[in-house]
Amino acid sequence: MIVFLMHFRRAAEFFRFKAHYVPNDASQVVPSLVRVQNHWPLFHDPHILGYLSLPMLLFCAFALYQLSREARPRLSSIGLFVTVSGTIYLGGLFGMWTAFYRGLGSVDPRYMEGAIATFRGMTAPGGAFLLTTMLARFSLIGLGSQGLTLWRLPGIPRHSAVFIALGCCLILSFWDLDNWMFIGMILMTIGLFPLIPLWSSLGRDRPQRWPGDDTSKPLDGKLKQGSF
């Protein structure tokens, strides 16, 4: 959520909701980055924060898988596979934007026109850039499907499945619109929060087994055979 909020310079900008994303022109983005010359910490870039926080997405995916794997093993496995695969591509997307922005901060101002043309070409909606962006969306498609897998499972609040899926759908529908994506992330958090104690309690009531234990044989049989 912090990643999305960092895209707004003023609070009023957050309340400007749009129906579709319109990218900023390269002639505005590139000169501002070149003039700064990277005189700002790397961790002030929201893309690097999103890049470093991706393991948390995998953690959530694995937790949802553990909650649903016994009741719906196939669906939970497919959902986990799609989420993990999409997260790999999402990491490439975040890393790509981080490299773009930090790289432009190292450009000599004398080559401004060339930098603008290069950035415009690299971010054009096509080719490898479009492919990476589309594949990254599978991280939310998978997570949303994992949320739906929890629907009507014993002990799972139904609103958790609804909010997780709804949040993912909102982010996918308004991709790159940070205020909509922020709201979608809030919905996902509302859905995930009640599942924390349920996930933490998994395995507590199960008997502990050690490697090599054979529970099918009675203990007194081992004693008679001189196992001790």
N, C-alpha and C positions, 0 to 999 in steps of 0.2 A: 504493500500500500504506500510505503514511503517513496518507492520508485515512481509511482504515478504522480504523487503530490509534488515531487521535485521538478516536474515539467511546468509548473505554474509559478510565475513570478509574483503575481498578486492574487488575492483571494477572489476578486471579481472574475478572473479568468476561468475559475473552476465552474462557474454557473453559466458559462456559454456552451450550451449543449448543441451539438451538431448531429445531423442524420448520417453523414458520411465524412470520411477523412479526406482532407485536402492538404497535401504536403507543402511545406514552406519552400519557396523558390530558392534554388541554389545560390542565386546572386545575393540573397539575404543571409543565408546560413554560413556560407564559406567565409566571407569577409570578417564576420564577427569572430569566428574561430581562429582565423589567421592573425587578426589583430591581438588577440589575447596571448598567443604564443605559449599556450599551456602553462600560464602563470596561475594555475589553480590546481588544487590537489586532485589526484586521480579519482579519489573516492567521492568527489563532488559530482561526478558524472553518474546519472541514474542508471545508465546502461551497465556500468561495471558492478553496481550494487545488485541489479537484477541478475547479472551473470554469476556473481558469487553466491546468491541466495538460491540457486536452482537445486542444490541438494535437499532443501526443505520441501520442494515439490515432490521429489522422489520419496522422501520420508512419508509424506501424506499419502502418496500412491500405495506404498507398501502397507501402511496402516489400514487403509480401506480394503486392501486385498486380504489382510489377515482377518478382518471382521466378516468378510463375506465368503471366504474360500470354502468353508465347510458346508454351507447351505447351497452355494452356487459356484462350484469349482471351475467350470468352464468359462462362465461369464466373467468371473473375477480374474482369471488368468489372462483372458483376452484383453480386458480393460487395463490390467497392469502392463501388459506388453505394449499396447498402444500408447499409454502415458509415458513409459520409459523411452520408447522410440521417439516420440514427439519432443521429449525434453532434450534429447541429444541434438535435434535440429534447432530447438529453441536456444540452446547454448551457442550454437553456431551463429544464430541471428544476433544475440546480444554481443558476442565477441566481434562480429563484423561491424556493428555500429560503434563499439568502443574503439576499434582500430581506425575507423573512418574519422571520428572526432579528434582523437589524439594525434592522428597523422596529419590532419589539416592544421593543427596547432603548431606543427613543426615546419610548415611551408614558408619559404621566403616571400614576403609581400610582393616582390618584383614579379613573381609568377602567379599572381592572383587570377588572371584570366584563364590560364591553363588549369589551375586548381578548380575553378568553378566548372569548367567544361568536363573535367575528369569526374568530379563528384556527381554532376548531373547524369553522366553516362553510367556510373556505377550504381546509382540508385534508381535508374529507370525501371518502370514496372515490366520486367521481362527477364528472360534468361535465368542465370543462377540466383540472382537476387530474388526474383519472384518465386522460384522453386524453394529456396530456403525459407522464405516467409510462409508459404503455403504448408510446408511440412511441419513447421514449428507449431502450427495450430493443432496438430494432432495431440499435443501435450494436454490441451484443454478438452479436446474431444474425448480422449481416454479418461481423463479425470471426471468429466461429466458422466460418462457411461459407468464408471465405478460408483459414482453417487447413486445412479439409478439402480444399480445392482443391489443396493441396500434396501430398496423399497419393500416394505412389508416383511422384513426379516424380524424374527422374534427378538425383542429387547432393543431394537434400533428405532429411535424416534423418526417418524415419517417425515417430519419437517426437515430433518437433516438431509435426507435424500433429495427433497425438493429444492432446498436452498443451494446445495452443492451444484446440482444440475442447472438450476436457473442462473447462478453466478457464472458458470462456464459458458452458458449460452449467451449471456449478455456481453461477456468479453469477446467471444467469437463474432458476435453480430456487429460490435462497434470496435473492431480491431484498430489500434493506434489512436483512438479517442480516449485520452487518459482519464477524463472525468467519468465517463461511462464504465471504463475498465476498473476504476477505483470502486465504484458502486458494486460492480460484479465481484470484486475481491471481498468486499464487506459481506455480501450474501454468502460467499463460500466460507468465510470465517464463521458466520453464524451457524452454518450447517456442520462445520467440522468441530466446533467447540464442544458440543454435547457428547461427541464420540471419544473424547480424550480419556475420561474415566473408564469407558467400556473397553477401549484398546489396552489401557494399563492393567486391567483385571484379567486379560487373556492369559490362560495357562496357570493361574493361581490355584485352581481347584483340581488340576490334573496331577496324578501321581508322578513323582519324579523317577525317571529311569536312567540308568547308567549304561554306557556302551558295554555290550557283552552280556547284559542281563537277559535271561530267557524266562519270561513270565509264564510260559506255557507249562513249565515243569515245577512241581511243588518243591518247596525248600527241603522238606524232610527226605525226599528222594535223593537230593544231593548229599545229604548227611549219610544216608545208608550206603551210597556208592563211594564214600570216603573222599568226598570233594574237599573236605576241610582237613 
